[in-house]
Amino acid sequence: MRQGSLRQQIMDLLGQEEMNSLQISQAVGVAEKDVASHLEHISRTLARTARTLSIEPPACLGCGYIFKERKRLQRPGRCPRCKGSHIRMATYRIS
Ligand SMILES: [Zn+2]
């Protein structure tokens, strides 16, 4: 599948519902590790339009810490506060 149509497919999905990178990877058939780079590209594409990619940041399920400062769309490994590794994945939506 061409990159362009793949990203279009992701944009269509996120316009309909909020999804995390795992759900996106399964829905469009790309590796989960590649989802972040597609989202970064989509976010740049949307910057030229009236639509925006909103990101619900990842949060620690152990202590509730929210990973707000993260600029890159990668999944964090560990909580800096409680060192727990149960992290709720970031979710994405286009509105
Ligand atoms: Zn924590």
PDB file of the backbone (N, CA, C, O) and the ligand in Angstrom, with CONECT records:
HET     ZN  A 101       1
ATOM      1  N   MET A   1       0.852  -1.200   0.000  1.00  0.00           N
ATOM      2  CA  MET A   1       0.000   0.000   0.000  1.00  0.00           C
ATOM      3  C   MET A   1       0.885   1.246   0.000  1.00  0.00           C
ATOM      4  O   MET A   1       1.900   1.287   0.695  1.00  0.00           O
ATOM      5  N   ARG A   2       0.513   2.234  -0.756  1.00  0.00           N
ATOM      6  CA  ARG A   2       1.277   3.474  -0.772  1.00  0.00           C
ATOM      7  C   ARG A   2       1.174   4.180   0.578  1.00  0.00           C
ATOM      8  O   ARG A   2       0.167   4.086   1.279  1.00  0.00           O
ATOM      9  N   GLN A   3       2.253   4.892   0.916  1.00  0.00           N
ATOM     10  CA  GLN A   3       2.279   5.624   2.182  1.00  0.00           C
ATOM     11  C   GLN A   3       1.129   6.616   2.275  1.00  0.00           C
ATOM     12  O   GLN A   3       0.505   6.763   3.326  1.00  0.00           O
ATOM     13  N   GLY A   4       0.859   7.287   1.179  1.00  0.00           N
ATOM     14  CA  GLY A   4      -0.176   8.316   1.185  1.00  0.00           C
ATOM     15  C   GLY A   4      -1.533   7.763   1.547  1.00  0.00           C
ATOM     16  O   GLY A   4      -2.241   8.337   2.374  1.00  0.00           O
ATOM     17  N   SER A   5      -1.907   6.641   0.927  1.00  0.00           N
ATOM     18  CA  SER A   5      -3.240   6.099   1.186  1.00  0.00           C
ATOM     19  C   SER A   5      -3.315   5.470   2.573  1.00  0.00           C
ATOM     20  O   SER A   5      -4.373   5.450   3.200  1.00  0.00           O
ATOM     21  N   LEU A   6      -2.181   4.956   3.043  1.00  0.00           N
ATOM     22  CA  LEU A   6      -2.134   4.399   4.396  1.00  0.00           C
ATOM     23  C   LEU A   6      -2.403   5.496   5.420  1.00  0.00           C
ATOM     24  O   LEU A   6      -3.186   5.320   6.354  1.00  0.00           O
ATOM     25  N   ARG A   7      -1.738   6.628   5.224  1.00  0.00           N
ATOM     26  CA  ARG A   7      -1.945   7.740   6.160  1.00  0.00           C
ATOM     27  C   ARG A   7      -3.356   8.279   6.065  1.00  0.00           C
ATOM     28  O   ARG A   7      -3.941   8.689   7.067  1.00  0.00           O
ATOM     29  N   GLN A   8      -3.904   8.279   4.852  1.00  0.00           N
ATOM     30  CA  GLN A   8      -5.284   8.725   4.679  1.00  0.00           C
ATOM     31  C   GLN A   8      -6.225   7.815   5.472  1.00  0.00           C
ATOM     32  O   GLN A   8      -7.185   8.270   6.094  1.00  0.00           O
ATOM     33  N   GLN A   9      -5.921   6.526   5.428  1.00  0.00           N
ATOM     34  CA  GLN A   9      -6.740   5.543   6.146  1.00  0.00           C
ATOM     35  C   GLN A   9      -6.676   5.794   7.669  1.00  0.00           C
ATOM     36  O   GLN A   9      -7.690   5.727   8.364  1.00  0.00           O
ATOM     37  N   ILE A  10      -5.475   6.080   8.158  1.00  0.00           N
ATOM     38  CA  ILE A  10      -5.321   6.369   9.587  1.00  0.00           C
ATOM     39  C   ILE A  10      -6.092   7.645   9.940  1.00  0.00           C
ATOM     40  O   ILE A  10      -6.750   7.715  10.978  1.00  0.00           O
ATOM     41  N   MET A  11      -6.001   8.650   9.067  1.00  0.00           N
ATOM     42  CA  MET A  11      -6.714   9.906   9.329  1.00  0.00           C
ATOM     43  C   MET A  11      -8.222   9.673   9.370  1.00  0.00           C
ATOM     44  O   MET A  11      -8.923  10.238  10.210  1.00  0.00           O
ATOM     45  N   ASP A  12      -8.714   8.837   8.459  1.00  0.00           N
ATOM     46  CA  ASP A  12     -10.153   8.545   8.447  1.00  0.00           C
ATOM     47  C   ASP A  12     -10.586   7.868   9.749  1.00  0.00           C
ATOM     48  O   ASP A  12     -11.613   8.212  10.335  1.00  0.00           O
ATOM     49  N   LEU A  13      -9.777   6.899  10.188  1.00  0.00           N
ATOM     50  CA  LEU A  13     -10.102   6.168  11.418  1.00  0.00           C
ATOM     51  C   LEU A  13     -10.131   7.095  12.625  1.00  0.00           C
ATOM     52  O   LEU A  13     -11.055   7.053  13.438  1.00  0.00           O
ATOM     53  N   LEU A  14      -9.099   7.936  12.727  1.00  0.00           N
ATOM     54  CA  LEU A  14      -9.004   8.820  13.891  1.00  0.00           C
ATOM     55  C   LEU A  14     -10.034   9.940  13.848  1.00  0.00           C
ATOM     56  O   LEU A  14     -10.321  10.576  14.862  1.00  0.00           O
ATOM     57  N   GLY A  15     -10.584  10.172  12.665  1.00  0.00           N
ATOM     58  CA  GLY A  15     -11.664  11.140  12.572  1.00  0.00           C
ATOM     59  C   GLY A  15     -12.960  10.556  13.115  1.00  0.00           C
ATOM     60  O   GLY A  15     -13.893  11.284  13.454  1.00  0.00           O
ATOM     61  N   GLN A  16     -13.001   9.234  13.192  1.00  0.00           N
ATOM     62  CA  GLN A  16     -14.217   8.558  13.656  1.00  0.00           C
ATOM     63  C   GLN A  16     -14.153   8.178  15.121  1.00  0.00           C
ATOM     64  O   GLN A  16     -15.139   8.289  15.849  1.00  0.00           O
ATOM     65  N   GLU A  17     -12.964   7.720  15.552  1.00  0.00           N
ATOM     66  CA  GLU A  17     -12.865   7.322  16.955  1.00  0.00           C
ATOM     67  C   GLU A  17     -11.453   7.511  17.491  1.00  0.00           C
ATOM     68  O   GLU A  17     -10.484   7.606  16.737  1.00  0.00           O
ATOM     69  N   GLU A  18     -11.367   7.561  18.815  1.00  0.00           N
ATOM     70  CA  GLU A  18     -10.093   7.684  19.495  1.00  0.00           C
ATOM     71  C   GLU A  18      -9.429   6.312  19.517  1.00  0.00           C
ATOM     72  O   GLU A  18     -10.068   5.316  19.855  1.00  0.00           O
ATOM     73  N   MET A  19      -8.157   6.261  19.161  1.00  0.00           N
ATOM     74  CA  MET A  19      -7.463   4.970  19.145  1.00  0.00           C
ATOM     75  C   MET A  19      -6.046   5.126  19.678  1.00  0.00           C
ATOM     76  O   MET A  19      -5.469   6.212  19.627  1.00  0.00           O
ATOM     77  N   ASN A  20      -5.488   4.027  20.193  1.00  0.00           N
ATOM     78  CA  ASN A  20      -4.080   4.051  20.569  1.00  0.00           C
ATOM     79  C   ASN A  20      -3.268   3.409  19.440  1.00  0.00           C
ATOM     80  O   ASN A  20      -3.827   2.890  18.474  1.00  0.00           O
ATOM     81  N   SER A  21      -1.928   3.454  19.582  1.00  0.00           N
ATOM     82  CA  SER A  21      -1.093   3.011  18.463  1.00  0.00           C
ATOM     83  C   SER A  21      -1.270   1.523  18.168  1.00  0.00           C
ATOM     84  O   SER A  21      -1.132   1.098  17.021  1.00  0.00           O
ATOM     85  N   LEU A  22      -1.569   0.747  19.175  1.00  0.00           N
ATOM     86  CA  LEU A  22      -1.786  -0.679  18.948  1.00  0.00           C
ATOM     87  C   LEU A  22      -3.047  -0.899  18.110  1.00  0.00           C
ATOM     88  O   LEU A  22      -3.054  -1.697  17.172  1.00  0.00           O
ATOM     89  N   GLN A  23      -4.094  -0.190  18.458  1.00  0.00           N
ATOM     90  CA  GLN A  23      -5.346  -0.306  17.706  1.00  0.00           C
ATOM     91  C   GLN A  23      -5.162   0.178  16.260  1.00  0.00           C
ATOM     92  O   GLN A  23      -5.701  -0.412  15.324  1.00  0.00           O
ATOM     93  N   ILE A  24      -4.398   1.251  16.098  1.00  0.00           N
ATOM     94  CA  ILE A  24      -4.147   1.763  14.752  1.00  0.00           C
ATOM     95  C   ILE A  24      -3.365   0.732  13.943  1.00  0.00           C
ATOM     96  O   ILE A  24      -3.682   0.474  12.782  1.00  0.00           O
ATOM     97  N   SER A  25      -2.347   0.147  14.562  1.00  0.00           N
ATOM     98  CA  SER A  25      -1.516  -0.814  13.827  1.00  0.00           C
ATOM     99  C   SER A  25      -2.340  -2.008  13.373  1.00  0.00           C
ATOM    100  O   SER A  25      -2.148  -2.520  12.270  1.00  0.00           O
ATOM    101  N   GLN A  26      -3.254  -2.449  14.223  1.00  0.00           N
ATOM    102  CA  GLN A  26      -4.089  -3.587  13.853  1.00  0.00           C
ATOM    103  C   GLN A  26      -5.115  -3.209  12.792  1.00  0.00           C
ATOM    104  O   GLN A  26      -5.416  -4.004  11.901  1.00  0.00           O
ATOM    105  N   ALA A  27      -5.651  -1.992  12.888  1.00  0.00           N
ATOM    106  CA  ALA A  27      -6.701  -1.584  11.952  1.00  0.00           C
ATOM    107  C   ALA A  27      -6.174  -1.409  10.533  1.00  0.00           C
ATOM    108  O   ALA A  27      -6.865  -1.745   9.572  1.00  0.00           O
ATOM    109  N   VAL A  28      -4.953  -0.884  10.391  1.00  0.00           N
ATOM    110  CA  VAL A  28      -4.455  -0.626   9.037  1.00  0.00           C
ATOM    111  C   VAL A  28      -3.337  -1.574   8.620  1.00  0.00           C
ATOM    112  O   VAL A  28      -2.853  -1.503   7.490  1.00  0.00           O
ATOM    113  N   GLY A  29      -2.923  -2.466   9.530  1.00  0.00           N
ATOM    114  CA  GLY A  29      -1.933  -3.470   9.171  1.00  0.00           C
ATOM    115  C   GLY A  29      -0.507  -2.946   9.048  1.00  0.00           C
ATOM    116  O   GLY A  29       0.223  -3.339   8.138  1.00  0.00           O
ATOM    117  N   VAL A  30      -0.109  -2.061   9.959  1.00  0.00           N
ATOM    118  CA  VAL A  30       1.299  -1.656  10.001  1.00  0.00           C
ATOM    119  C   VAL A  30       1.868  -2.069  11.354  1.00  0.00           C
ATOM    120  O   VAL A  30       1.124  -2.314  12.303  1.00  0.00           O
ATOM    121  N   ALA A  31       3.201  -2.144  11.430  1.00  0.00           N
ATOM    122  CA  ALA A  31       3.833  -2.483  12.698  1.00  0.00           C
ATOM    123  C   ALA A  31       3.572  -1.353  13.693  1.00  0.00           C
ATOM    124  O   ALA A  31       3.570  -0.176  13.332  1.00  0.00           O
ATOM    125  N   GLU A  32       3.352  -1.734  14.957  1.00  0.00           N
ATOM    126  CA  GLU A  32       3.047  -0.715  15.955  1.00  0.00           C
ATOM    127  C   GLU A  32       4.175   0.312  16.073  1.00  0.00           C
ATOM    128  O   GLU A  32       3.924   1.496  16.299  1.00  0.00           O
ATOM    129  N   LYS A  33       5.426  -0.155  15.918  1.00  0.00           N
ATOM    130  CA  LYS A  33       6.554   0.774  16.047  1.00  0.00           C
ATOM    131  C   LYS A  33       6.580   1.820  14.931  1.00  0.00           C
ATOM    132  O   LYS A  33       7.218   2.864  15.071  1.00  0.00           O
ATOM    133  N   ASP A  34       5.888   1.541  13.828  1.00  0.00           N
ATOM    134  CA  ASP A  34       5.862   2.499  12.712  1.00  0.00           C
ATOM    135  C   ASP A  34       4.731   3.508  12.831  1.00  0.00           C
ATOM    136  O   ASP A  34       4.698   4.503  12.107  1.00  0.00           O
ATOM    137  N   VAL A  35       3.798   3.245  13.752  1.00  0.00           N
ATOM    138  CA  VAL A  35       2.632   4.124  13.867  1.00  0.00           C
ATOM    139  C   VAL A  35       3.044   5.545  14.242  1.00  0.00           C
ATOM    140  O   VAL A  35       2.492   6.513  13.718  1.00  0.00           O
ATOM    141  N   ALA A  36       4.020   5.674  15.153  1.00  0.00           N
ATOM    142  CA  ALA A  36       4.440   7.002  15.611  1.00  0.00           C
ATOM    143  C   ALA A  36       4.912   7.882  14.462  1.00  0.00           C
ATOM    144  O   ALA A  36       4.571   9.063  14.405  1.00  0.00           O
ATOM    145  N   SER A  37       5.698   7.315  13.540  1.00  0.00           N
ATOM    146  CA  SER A  37       6.200   8.146  12.450  1.00  0.00           C
ATOM    147  C   SER A  37       5.068   8.539  11.497  1.00  0.00           C
ATOM    148  O   SER A  37       5.074   9.641  10.949  1.00  0.00           O
ATOM    149  N   HIS A  38       4.098   7.643  11.299  1.00  0.00           N
ATOM    150  CA  HIS A  38       2.931   8.013  10.478  1.00  0.00           C
ATOM    151  C   HIS A  38       2.154   9.138  11.154  1.00  0.00           C
ATOM    152  O   HIS A  38       1.695  10.070  10.493  1.00  0.00           O
ATOM    153  N   LEU A  39       2.011   9.045  12.465  1.00  0.00           N
ATOM    154  CA  LEU A  39       1.262  10.078  13.193  1.00  0.00           C
ATOM    155  C   LEU A  39       1.980  11.426  13.155  1.00  0.00           C
ATOM    156  O   LEU A  39       1.348  12.478  13.064  1.00  0.00           O
ATOM    157  N   GLU A  40       3.318  11.376  13.227  1.00  0.00           N
ATOM    158  CA  GLU A  40       4.078  12.629  13.157  1.00  0.00           C
ATOM    159  C   GLU A  40       3.856  13.287  11.802  1.00  0.00           C
ATOM    160  O   GLU A  40       3.688  14.502  11.706  1.00  0.00           O
ATOM    161  N   HIS A  41       3.857  12.466  10.760  1.00  0.00           N
ATOM    162  CA  HIS A  41       3.639  12.990   9.416  1.00  0.00           C
ATOM    163  C   HIS A  41       2.218  13.543   9.267  1.00  0.00           C
ATOM    164  O   HIS A  41       2.005  14.610   8.691  1.00  0.00           O
ATOM    165  N   ILE A  42       1.251  12.785   9.803  1.00  0.00           N
ATOM    166  CA  ILE A  42      -0.146  13.221   9.744  1.00  0.00           C
ATOM    167  C   ILE A  42      -0.324  14.545  10.478  1.00  0.00           C
ATOM    168  O   ILE A  42      -1.035  15.438  10.019  1.00  0.00           O
ATOM    169  N   SER A  43       0.331  14.649  11.618  1.00  0.00           N
ATOM    170  CA  SER A  43       0.229  15.864  12.405  1.00  0.00           C
ATOM    171  C   SER A  43       0.765  17.068  11.621  1.00  0.00           C
ATOM    172  O   SER A  43       0.199  18.158  11.689  1.00  0.00           O
ATOM    173  N   ARG A  44       1.851  16.866  10.882  1.00  0.00           N
ATOM    174  CA  ARG A  44       2.398  17.957  10.051  1.00  0.00           C
ATOM    175  C   ARG A  44       1.454  18.276   8.898  1.00  0.00           C
ATOM    176  O   ARG A  44       1.273  19.441   8.544  1.00  0.00           O
ATOM    177  N   THR A  45       0.854  17.242   8.312  1.00  0.00           N
ATOM    178  CA  THR A  45      -0.098  17.457   7.217  1.00  0.00           C
ATOM    179  C   THR A  45      -1.298  18.256   7.714  1.00  0.00           C
ATOM    180  O   THR A  45      -1.758  19.184   7.048  1.00  0.00           O
ATOM    181  N   LEU A  46      -1.799  17.887   8.890  1.00  0.00           N
ATOM    182  CA  LEU A  46      -2.990  18.547   9.430  1.00  0.00           C
ATOM    183  C   LEU A  46      -2.704  19.991   9.839  1.00  0.00           C
ATOM    184  O   LEU A  46      -3.617  20.813   9.912  1.00  0.00           O
ATOM    185  N   ALA A  47      -1.424  20.299  10.107  1.00  0.00           N
ATOM    186  CA  ALA A  47      -1.076  21.664  10.518  1.00  0.00           C
ATOM    187  C   ALA A  47      -1.443  22.666   9.427  1.00  0.00           C
ATOM    188  O   ALA A  47      -1.636  23.849   9.707  1.00  0.00           O
ATOM    189  N   ARG A  48      -1.538  22.198   8.195  1.00  0.00           N
ATOM    190  CA  ARG A  48      -1.893  23.086   7.088  1.00  0.00           C
ATOM    191  C   ARG A  48      -3.404  23.139   6.865  1.00  0.00           C
ATOM    192  O   ARG A  48      -3.873  23.812   5.947  1.00  0.00           O
ATOM    193  N   THR A  49      -4.155  22.443   7.691  1.00  0.00           N
ATOM    194  CA  THR A  49      -5.607  22.400   7.533  1.00  0.00           C
ATOM    195  C   THR A  49      -6.284  22.913   8.804  1.00  0.00           C
ATOM    196  O   THR A  49      -5.613  23.332   9.747  1.00  0.00           O
ATOM    197  N   ALA A  50      -7.594  22.878   8.821  1.00  0.00           N
ATOM    198  CA  ALA A  50      -8.334  23.329  10.002  1.00  0.00           C
ATOM    199  C   ALA A  50      -8.449  22.212  11.041  1.00  0.00           C
ATOM    200  O   ALA A  50      -8.904  22.447  12.161  1.00  0.00           O
ATOM    201  N   ARG A  51      -8.036  20.999  10.670  1.00  0.00           N
ATOM    202  CA  ARG A  51      -8.175  19.871  11.590  1.00  0.00           C
ATOM    203  C   ARG A  51      -6.920  19.706  12.427  1.00  0.00           C
ATOM    204  O   ARG A  51      -5.838  20.130  12.021  1.00  0.00           O
ATOM    205  N   THR A  52      -7.060  19.096  13.588  1.00  0.00           N
ATOM    206  CA  THR A  52      -5.888  18.862  14.427  1.00  0.00           C
ATOM    207  C   THR A  52      -5.887  17.442  14.969  1.00  0.00           C
ATOM    208  O   THR A  52      -6.933  16.827  15.179  1.00  0.00           O
ATOM    209  N   LEU A  53      -4.679  16.947  15.187  1.00  0.00           N
ATOM    210  CA  LEU A  53      -4.506  15.648  15.823  1.00  0.00           C
ATOM    211  C   LEU A  53      -4.411  15.902  17.320  1.00  0.00           C
ATOM    212  O   LEU A  53      -3.448  16.516  17.780  1.00  0.00           O
ATOM    213  N   SER A  54      -5.393  15.442  18.088  1.00  0.00           N
ATOM    214  CA  SER A  54      -5.283  15.611  19.532  1.00  0.00           C
ATOM    215  C   SER A  54      -4.758  14.341  20.151  1.00  0.00           C
ATOM    216  O   SER A  54      -5.143  13.231  19.783  1.00  0.00           O
ATOM    217  N   ILE A  55      -3.866  14.536  21.103  1.00  0.00           N
ATOM    218  CA  ILE A  55      -3.213  13.409  21.764  1.00  0.00           C
ATOM    219  C   ILE A  55      -3.580  13.417  23.237  1.00  0.00           C
ATOM    220  O   ILE A  55      -3.346  14.396  23.945  1.00  0.00           O
ATOM    221  N   GLU A  56      -4.151  12.327  23.682  1.00  0.00           N
ATOM    222  CA  GLU A  56      -4.389  12.140  25.115  1.00  0.00           C
ATOM    223  C   GLU A  56      -3.115  11.483  25.619  1.00  0.00           C
ATOM    224  O   GLU A  56      -2.830  10.346  25.242  1.00  0.00           O
ATOM    225  N   PRO A  57      -2.324  12.173  26.476  1.00  0.00           N
ATOM    226  CA  PRO A  57      -1.005  11.645  26.815  1.00  0.00           C
ATOM    227  C   PRO A  57      -1.064  10.340  27.597  1.00  0.00           C
ATOM    228  O   PRO A  57      -2.065  10.035  28.246  1.00  0.00           O
ATOM    229  N   PRO A  58       0.017   9.577  27.528  1.00  0.00           N
ATOM    230  CA  PRO A  58       0.076   8.337  28.297  1.00  0.00           C
ATOM    231  C   PRO A  58       0.017   8.644  29.790  1.00  0.00           C
ATOM    232  O   PRO A  58       0.434   9.718  30.221  1.00  0.00           O
ATOM    233  N   ALA A  59      -0.495   7.714  30.571  1.00  0.00           N
ATOM    234  CA  ALA A  59      -0.574   7.918  32.010  1.00  0.00           C
ATOM    235  C   ALA A  59      -0.173   6.631  32.722  1.00  0.00           C
ATOM    236  O   ALA A  59      -0.397   5.526  32.226  1.00  0.00           O
ATOM    237  N   CYS A  60       0.426   6.804  33.899  1.00  0.00           N
ATOM    238  CA  CYS A  60       0.826   5.654  34.707  1.00  0.00           C
ATOM    239  C   CYS A  60      -0.404   5.088  35.411  1.00  0.00           C
ATOM    240  O   CYS A  60      -1.146   5.825  36.060  1.00  0.00           O
ATOM    241  N   LEU A  61      -0.616   3.794  35.282  1.00  0.00           N
ATOM    242  CA  LEU A  61      -1.765   3.177  35.938  1.00  0.00           C
ATOM    243  C   LEU A  61      -1.481   2.924  37.413  1.00  0.00           C
ATOM    244  O   LEU A  61      -2.393   2.636  38.188  1.00  0.00           O
ATOM    245  N   GLY A  62      -0.196   3.034  37.800  1.00  0.00           N
ATOM    246  CA  GLY A  62       0.166   2.800  39.195  1.00  0.00           C
ATOM    247  C   GLY A  62      -0.107   4.015  40.060  1.00  0.00           C
ATOM    248  O   GLY A  62      -0.725   3.902  41.119  1.00  0.00           O
ATOM    249  N   CYS A  63       0.353   5.188  39.611  1.00  0.00           N
ATOM    250  CA  CYS A  63       0.254   6.369  40.468  1.00  0.00           C
ATOM    251  C   CYS A  63      -0.498   7.523  39.818  1.00  0.00           C
ATOM    252  O   CYS A  63      -0.718   8.552  40.457  1.00  0.00           O
ATOM    253  N   GLY A  64      -0.893   7.368  38.564  1.00  0.00           N
ATOM    254  CA  GLY A  64      -1.651   8.419  37.903  1.00  0.00           C
ATOM    255  C   GLY A  64      -0.798   9.488  37.248  1.00  0.00           C
ATOM    256  O   GLY A  64      -1.332  10.462  36.718  1.00  0.00           O
ATOM    257  N   TYR A  65       0.521   9.324  37.274  1.00  0.00           N
ATOM    258  CA  TYR A  65       1.410  10.285  36.625  1.00  0.00           C
ATOM    259  C   TYR A  65       1.076  10.405  35.141  1.00  0.00           C
ATOM    260  O   TYR A  65       0.873   9.401  34.458  1.00  0.00           O
ATOM    261  N   ILE A  66       1.020  11.648  34.646  1.00  0.00           N
ATOM    262  CA  ILE A  66       0.712  11.864  33.228  1.00  0.00           C
ATOM    263  C   ILE A  66       1.958  12.330  32.499  1.00  0.00           C
ATOM    264  O   ILE A  66       2.637  13.260  32.935  1.00  0.00           O
ATOM    265  N   PHE A  67       2.248  11.682  31.401  1.00  0.00           N
ATOM    266  CA  PHE A  67       3.463  11.967  30.633  1.00  0.00           C
ATOM    267  C   PHE A  67       3.229  13.156  29.703  1.00  0.00           C
ATOM    268  O   PHE A  67       3.174  13.004  28.483  1.00  0.00           O
ATOM    269  N   LYS A  68       3.093  14.335  30.297  1.00  0.00           N
ATOM    270  CA  LYS A  68       2.712  15.504  29.499  1.00  0.00           C
ATOM    271  C   LYS A  68       3.839  16.076  28.665  1.00  0.00           C
ATOM    272  O   LYS A  68       3.609  16.612  27.581  1.00  0.00           O
ATOM    273  N   GLU A  69       5.062  15.962  29.169  1.00  0.00           N
ATOM    274  CA  GLU A  69       6.167  16.679  28.531  1.00  0.00           C
ATOM    275  C   GLU A  69       6.647  15.994  27.270  1.00  0.00           C
ATOM    276  O   GLU A  69       7.427  16.567  26.510  1.00  0.00           O
ATOM    277  N   ARG A  70       6.197  14.792  27.043  1.00  0.00           N
ATOM    278  CA  ARG A  70       6.746  14.064  25.903  1.00  0.00           C
ATOM    279  C   ARG A  70       6.363  14.733  24.589  1.00  0.00           C
ATOM    280  O   ARG A  70       5.185  14.933  24.290  1.00  0.00           O
ATOM    281  N   LYS A  71       7.375  15.069  23.824  1.00  0.00           N
ATOM    282  CA  LYS A  71       7.132  15.675  22.527  1.00  0.00           C
ATOM    283  C   LYS A  71       6.971  14.588  21.464  1.00  0.00           C
ATOM    284  O   LYS A  71       6.133  14.696  20.569  1.00  0.00           O
ATOM    285  N   ARG A  72       7.766  13.570  21.577  1.00  0.00           N
ATOM    286  CA  ARG A  72       7.738  12.520  20.564  1.00  0.00           C
ATOM    287  C   ARG A  72       6.629  11.530  20.878  1.00  0.00           C
ATOM    288  O   ARG A  72       6.274  11.304  22.035  1.00  0.00           O
ATOM    289  N   LEU A  73       6.094  10.948  19.816  1.00  0.00           N
ATOM    290  CA  LEU A  73       4.938  10.078  19.989  1.00  0.00           C
ATOM    291  C   LEU A  73       5.352   8.632  20.243  1.00  0.00           C
ATOM    292  O   LEU A  73       4.838   7.706  19.616  1.00  0.00           O
ATOM    293  N   GLN A  74       6.273   8.459  21.159  1.00  0.00           N
ATOM    294  CA  GLN A  74       6.705   7.099  21.472  1.00  0.00           C
ATOM    295  C   GLN A  74       6.064   6.657  22.778  1.00  0.00           C
ATOM    296  O   GLN A  74       5.691   7.470  23.624  1.00  0.00           O
ATOM    297  N   ARG A  75       5.950   5.360  22.911  1.00  0.00           N
ATOM    298  CA  ARG A  75       5.358   4.843  24.129  1.00  0.00           C
ATOM    299  C   ARG A  75       6.403   4.851  25.253  1.00  0.00           C
ATOM    300  O   ARG A  75       7.476   4.272  25.085  1.00  0.00           O
ATOM    301  N   PRO A  76       6.119   5.486  26.383  1.00  0.00           N
ATOM    302  CA  PRO A  76       7.103   5.494  27.466  1.00  0.00           C
ATOM    303  C   PRO A  76       7.222   4.112  28.093  1.00  0.00           C
ATOM    304  O   PRO A  76       6.259   3.346  28.115  1.00  0.00           O
ATOM    305  N   GLY A  77       8.400   3.800  28.598  1.00  0.00           N
ATOM    306  CA  GLY A  77       8.616   2.477  29.182  1.00  0.00           C
ATOM    307  C   GLY A  77       8.253   2.416  30.652  1.00  0.00           C
ATOM    308  O   GLY A  77       7.559   1.502  31.096  1.00  0.00           O
ATOM    309  N   ARG A  78       8.723   3.390  31.394  1.00  0.00           N
ATOM    310  CA  ARG A  78       8.560   3.364  32.839  1.00  0.00           C
ATOM    311  C   ARG A  78       8.111   4.698  33.374  1.00  0.00           C
ATOM    312  O   ARG A  78       8.405   5.745  32.797  1.00  0.00           O
ATOM    313  N   CYS A  79       7.400   4.656  34.479  1.00  0.00           N
ATOM    314  CA  CYS A  79       6.966   5.882  35.133  1.00  0.00           C
ATOM    315  C   CYS A  79       8.149   6.496  35.881  1.00  0.00           C
ATOM    316  O   CYS A  79       8.800   5.806  36.665  1.00  0.00           O
ATOM    317  N   PRO A  80       8.441   7.792  35.652  1.00  0.00           N
ATOM    318  CA  PRO A  80       9.561   8.425  36.370  1.00  0.00           C
ATOM    319  C   PRO A  80       9.261   8.638  37.850  1.00  0.00           C
ATOM    320  O   PRO A  80      10.178   8.847  38.644  1.00  0.00           O
ATOM    321  N   ARG A  81       7.991   8.586  38.225  1.00  0.00           N
ATOM    322  CA  ARG A  81       7.635   8.859  39.617  1.00  0.00           C
ATOM    323  C   ARG A  81       7.651   7.593  40.459  1.00  0.00           C
ATOM    324  O   ARG A  81       8.318   7.546  41.493  1.00  0.00           O
ATOM    325  N   CYS A  82       6.925   6.567  40.030  1.00  0.00           N
ATOM    326  CA  CYS A  82       6.848   5.357  40.863  1.00  0.00           C
ATOM    327  C   CYS A  82       7.623   4.182  40.271  1.00  0.00           C
ATOM    328  O   CYS A  82       7.651   3.093  40.843  1.00  0.00           O
ATOM    329  N   LYS A  83       8.257   4.418  39.108  1.00  0.00           N
ATOM    330  CA  LYS A  83       9.048   3.386  38.411  1.00  0.00           C
ATOM    331  C   LYS A  83       8.196   2.198  37.960  1.00  0.00           C
ATOM    332  O   LYS A  83       8.726   1.143  37.611  1.00  0.00           O
ATOM    333  N   GLY A  84       6.888   2.375  37.970  1.00  0.00           N
ATOM    334  CA  GLY A  84       6.013   1.312  37.513  1.00  0.00           C
ATOM    335  C   GLY A  84       6.048   1.200  36.001  1.00  0.00           C
ATOM    336  O   GLY A  84       6.407   2.154  35.311  1.00  0.00           O
ATOM    337  N   SER A  85       5.679   0.046  35.488  1.00  0.00           N
ATOM    338  CA  SER A  85       5.709  -0.123  34.038  1.00  0.00           C
ATOM    339  C   SER A  85       4.312  -0.348  33.459  1.00  0.00           C
ATOM    340  O   SER A  85       4.179  -0.700  32.287  1.00  0.00           O
ATOM    341  N   HIS A  86       3.287  -0.152  34.260  1.00  0.00           N
ATOM    342  CA  HIS A  86       1.927  -0.274  33.738  1.00  0.00           C
ATOM    343  C   HIS A  86       1.465   1.092  33.253  1.00  0.00           C
ATOM    344  O   HIS A  86       0.935   1.904  34.011  1.00  0.00           O
ATOM    345  N   ILE A  87       1.683   1.311  31.983  1.00  0.00           N
ATOM    346  CA  ILE A  87       1.404   2.624  31.412  1.00  0.00           C
ATOM    347  C   ILE A  87       0.221   2.526  30.456  1.00  0.00           C
ATOM    348  O   ILE A  87       0.194   1.677  29.565  1.00  0.00           O
ATOM    349  N   ARG A  88      -0.757   3.411  30.657  1.00  0.00           N
ATOM    350  CA  ARG A  88      -1.861   3.467  29.704  1.00  0.00           C
ATOM    351  C   ARG A  88      -1.343   4.175  28.458  1.00  0.00           C
ATOM    352  O   ARG A  88      -0.785   5.269  28.547  1.00  0.00           O
ATOM    353  N   MET A  89      -1.522   3.565  27.321  1.00  0.00           N
ATOM    354  CA  MET A  89      -0.988   4.137  26.098  1.00  0.00           C
ATOM    355  C   MET A  89      -1.687   5.452  25.743  1.00  0.00           C
ATOM    356  O   MET A  89      -2.844   5.692  26.088  1.00  0.00           O
ATOM    357  N   ALA A  90      -0.924   6.284  25.037  1.00  0.00           N
ATOM    358  CA  ALA A  90      -1.521   7.529  24.530  1.00  0.00           C
ATOM    359  C   ALA A  90      -2.604   7.172  23.514  1.00  0.00           C
ATOM    360  O   ALA A  90      -2.493   6.173  22.804  1.00  0.00           O
ATOM    361  N   THR A  91      -3.639   7.986  23.452  1.00  0.00           N
ATOM    362  CA  THR A  91      -4.644   7.793  22.417  1.00  0.00           C
ATOM    363  C   THR A  91      -4.713   9.036  21.536  1.00  0.00           C
ATOM    364  O   THR A  91      -4.376  10.145  21.950  1.00  0.00           O
ATOM    365  N   TYR A  92      -5.156   8.809  20.321  1.00  0.00           N
ATOM    366  CA  TYR A  92      -5.127   9.865  19.297  1.00  0.00           C
ATOM    367  C   TYR A  92      -6.503  10.021  18.697  1.00  0.00           C
ATOM    368  O   TYR A  92      -7.285   9.075  18.603  1.00  0.00           O
ATOM    369  N   ARG A  93      -6.773  11.253  18.294  1.00  0.00           N
ATOM    370  CA  ARG A  93      -8.056  11.521  17.670  1.00  0.00           C
ATOM    371  C   ARG A  93      -7.891  12.745  16.771  1.00  0.00           C
ATOM    372  O   ARG A  93      -7.123  13.652  17.090  1.00  0.00           O
ATOM    373  N   ILE A  94      -8.583  12.770  15.693  1.00  0.00           N
ATOM    374  CA  ILE A  94      -8.530  13.936  14.806  1.00  0.00           C
ATOM    375  C   ILE A  94      -9.861  14.635  14.847  1.00  0.00           C
ATOM    376  O   ILE A  94     -10.909  14.028  14.628  1.00  0.00           O
ATOM    377  N   SER A  95      -9.810  15.930  15.130  1.00  0.00           N
ATOM    378  CA  SER A  95     -11.062  16.670  15.186  1.00  0.00           C
ATOM    379  C   SER A  95     -10.926  17.964  14.401  1.00  0.00           C
ATOM    380  O   SER A  95     -11.877  18.741  14.322  1.00  0.00           O
TER     381      SER A  95
HETATM  382 ZN    ZN A 101       3.682   5.853  38.349  1.00  0.00          ZN2+
END
